[in-house]
Amino acid sequence: MKKSASLSPVRKGVAASAGLLVVFLAAWQWGPGLLGVPTFIVPPLSMVAREFVYAWQFDHLLLHTGVTIAEVLAGFALGSLLGSFVGYLLGMSPTAELALSPYILALQIAPKVAFAPLFILWMGFTVYPKILVAVLIVFFPVMVNVLTALRTIDPDLINLARSFKATRAQIFWKVEFPTSMPPMFAGLRIGATLAVVGVVVGELVGGNVGLGYLLTFGEGQADTPLVFVSIVMLTLVGAIAYLGVILVEHRVLHYLPERHVDGNI
């Protein structure tokens, strides 16, 4: 009885989510026609589905999606590693934080779209400018989460480790690193979605392949269904990246207590 009662709110949530999806798809299919919206502004779902089949067969949709996924993975991995490294460096060294923080903040304030044309001038119409833009966008949220986690560690834990004659490396691996893992994964969740944004920015500015390029191509041809296909595929790529981080988080942070759904607000 307890097991079925605990599963009931989960089933209700899944059913509500599925119901909202059905309502959204139905509104997409018949809503524009009922409201008199022209198909070249908001094409119905059936038209987008036909365009998806056409793009898959003739516009190399699979190739463009694969290139974008590869760029997202590369940008996310490099940006996460760099953000984690700098976050730990600044958190462990107040001197380094004082010296580097103004420059890191200036780099974050500068609009990433402005860097994309510069990277294309330096590296040409290759995958590297897109990856580099993604690295810049992913870097900051991961770095800030790691740095904040190190700042908020209980000093008594570090003092306790020192009382047992722990070295600086032991304090990092036994206290600081495990404590910073949950906030770091929170930053990785944000970075997983922002990596898609960074890659698309690069592809929009100077891409010759990828979903961003396909989106620009559809815009130039006034092919609204193709634009919608590109947006849907980009959304799926971002969702897969986000879910991938969640799966890794559950494997790494398996010792954390799970949220219990009991139906109470």
C-alpha positions in Angstrom: 0.0 0.0 0.0 2.8 2.4 0.8 4.6 1.7 -2.4 1.4 2.3 -4.5 0.7 5.4 -2.6 4.2 6.8 -3.1 3.9 6.1 -6.9 0.6 7.8 -7.2 1.9 11.4 -7.3 4.6 10.3 -9.8 2.0 8.8 -12.1 -0.1 11.9 -11.7 2.8 14.1 -12.6 3.7 12.0 -15.7 0.0 12.0 -16.8 -0.2 15.7 -16.4 2.9 16.3 -18.4 1.7 14.0 -21.1 -1.6 15.7 -21.2 0.0 19.1 -21.5 2.1 17.8 -24.4 -1.0 16.5 -26.2 -2.7 19.9 -25.6 0.3 21.8 -27.0 0.6 19.6 -30.1 -3.1 19.9 -30.8 -3.0 23.7 -30.3 0.0 23.8 -32.7 -1.8 21.7 -35.3 -5.2 23.5 -35.3 -4.6 26.7 -33.4 -3.1 28.8 -36.2 -5.8 27.8 -38.6 -8.6 28.7 -36.2 -7.0 32.0 -35.4 -6.4 32.8 -39.1 -2.6 32.8 -38.8 -1.0 32.3 -42.2 1.1 29.1 -42.6 4.2 31.0 -43.6 4.2 32.6 -40.1 3.2 29.6 -38.0 3.0 26.4 -39.9 0.9 23.6 -38.4 2.5 20.6 -36.9 1.6 18.4 -39.9 3.5 20.7 -42.2 6.5 20.8 -39.9 6.4 16.9 -39.8 6.4 16.8 -43.6 9.3 19.2 -43.7 11.2 17.1 -41.2 10.9 14.0 -43.5 12.0 16.1 -46.5 14.9 17.6 -44.6 16.0 14.1 -43.4 16.0 12.8 -47.0 17.3 15.7 -49.0 18.7 18.4 -46.7 21.1 16.2 -44.8 19.3 16.8 -41.5 21.2 13.9 -39.8 24.5 15.3 -40.9 23.7 18.8 -39.6 22.4 17.4 -36.3 25.5 15.2 -35.8 27.9 18.1 -36.4 26.0 20.3 -33.9 26.0 17.5 -31.3 29.7 17.0 -31.7 30.4 20.7 -31.3 28.1 20.9 -28.2 29.9 17.9 -26.6 33.3 19.4 -27.3 32.4 22.9 -26.1 30.6 21.6 -23.0 33.5 19.3 -22.0 36.2 21.9 -22.5 34.2 24.7 -20.9 33.3 22.5 -17.9 36.9 21.4 -17.4 38.3 24.9 -17.7 35.6 26.3 -15.4 36.1 23.7 -12.8 39.9 24.1 -12.8 39.7 27.9 -12.5 37.0 27.7 -9.9 39.1 25.4 -7.7 42.2 27.5 -8.3 40.5 30.7 -7.2 38.7 29.0 -4.3 42.0 27.6 -3.0 44.1 30.7 -3.6 42.7 34.1 -2.4 45.7 35.8 -4.2 44.8 34.2 -7.5 41.1 35.2 -7.0 42.1 38.8 -6.4 44.4 38.8 -9.4 42.2 37.0 -11.9 38.6 37.9 -10.9 38.5 41.3 -12.7 39.6 39.8 -16.0 37.3 36.8 -15.7 34.4 39.2 -14.9 35.3 41.4 -17.9 35.3 38.3 -20.2 31.9 37.3 -18.9 30.4 40.8 -19.3 31.6 41.1 -22.9 28.8 39.7 -25.2 29.8 36.3 -26.6 28.1 37.1 -29.9 30.8 39.8 -30.5 33.5 37.2 -30.2 32.1 34.8 -32.8 33.1 37.0 -35.9 36.5 37.4 -34.4 37.0 33.7 -33.9 35.9 33.1 -37.5 38.4 35.6 -38.7 41.1 33.8 -36.8 40.1 30.2 -37.5 38.0 30.3 -40.6 34.7 28.6 -41.3 35.6 25.5 -39.2 34.2 23.9 -36.1 36.7 25.6 -33.8 35.0 29.0 -33.6 31.7 27.4 -32.6 33.4 25.2 -30.0 35.2 28.2 -28.6 32.1 30.3 -28.2 30.5 27.4 -26.4 33.5 27.1 -24.1 33.2 30.8 -23.2 29.5 30.5 -22.4 29.8 27.2 -20.4 32.9 28.4 -18.5 31.4 31.0 -16.2 28.4 29.2 -14.6 30.6 26.2 -13.8 33.4 28.3 -12.4 31.1 30.4 -10.2 29.3 27.4 -8.8 32.6 25.7 -7.9 34.1 28.9 -6.4 30.9 29.5 -4.4 31.0 25.9 -3.1 34.6 26.3 -1.9 33.8 29.6 -0.2 30.9 28.1 1.8 32.7 25.0 3.1 32.5 24.8 6.9 36.0 25.9 8.2 35.6 23.5 11.1 35.9 20.6 8.6 39.2 22.0 7.2 40.5 22.6 10.8 39.5 19.1 11.7 41.4 17.7 8.8 44.4 19.8 9.7 44.3 18.5 13.3 44.8 15.0 11.9 47.9 16.3 10.0 46.3 16.2 6.6 48.3 17.7 3.8 46.9 20.3 1.5 46.3 17.7 -1.2 44.5 15.5 1.2 42.3 18.4 2.4 41.4 19.1 -1.2 40.5 15.5 -2.1 38.9 14.5 1.1 37.0 17.7 2.1 36.9 20.4 -0.6 36.4 18.3 -3.7 33.5 16.1 -2.4 31.8 19.1 -0.9 31.9 21.0 -4.1 30.5 18.2 -6.3 26.7 19.0 -5.9 27.1 22.7 -6.7 29.4 21.8 -9.6 26.8 19.5 -11.1 24.3 22.3 -10.8 26.6 24.5 -12.9 27.0 21.6 -15.3 23.2 21.4 -15.8 23.2 25.1 -16.7 26.3 24.7 -18.9 24.7 21.8 -20.8 22.0 24.0 -22.2 24.2 27.0 -22.7 26.6 24.9 -24.8 23.8 24.6 -27.4 23.3 28.3 -27.3 27.0 29.0 -27.9 27.3 26.5 -30.8 24.2 28.0 -32.5 25.6 31.5 -32.1 28.8 30.4 -33.9 26.8 28.6 -36.6 24.5 31.5 -37.2 27.4 34.0 -37.6 29.7 31.9 -39.8 28.6 28.3 -40.2 28.5 26.2 -43.3 27.1 23.1 -41.6 25.1 22.3 -38.5 21.6 23.1 -37.3 22.4 26.8 -36.9 23.4 26.9 -40.5 20.2 25.0 -41.5 18.2 27.5 -39.5 19.8 30.4 -41.4 19.3 28.6 -44.7 15.6 28.2 -44.0 15.3 31.9 -43.1 17.0 32.9 -46.3 14.7 30.7 -48.3 11.6 31.9 -46.4 11.1 28.3 -45.5 9.3 28.6 -42.1 8.7 24.9 -41.6 12.5 24.3 -42.0 13.2 26.9 -39.4 10.8 25.2 -37.0 12.4 21.8 -37.7 15.8 23.3 -36.8 14.4 24.8 -33.6 12.9 21.5 -32.6 16.1 19.6 -33.3 18.1 22.1 -31.3 15.7 21.8 -28.4 16.1 18.0 -28.5 19.9 18.3 -28.5 19.7 20.6 -25.5 17.3 18.3 -23.7 19.5 15.3 -24.3 22.6 17.1 -23.0 20.7 18.2 -19.9 19.4 14.7 -19.2 22.9 13.3 -19.8 24.3 15.5 -17.0 21.4 14.4 -14.7 22.2 10.7 -15.4 25.9 11.2 -14.6 25.0 13.2 -11.5 22.9 10.4 -10.2 25.7 7.9 -10.7 28.4 10.1 -9.1 26.2 11.6 -6.3 24.4 8.4 -5.5 25.1 8.9 -1.8 22.8 12.0 -1.6 19.2 11.4 -0.4 16.6 11.3 -3.2 13.6 13.5 -3.2 10.5 11.7 -1.9 7.3 12.5 -3.7 4.5 12.2 -1.2 1.9 14.5 -2.8 2.4 17.3 -0.3 3.2 20.8 -1.4 
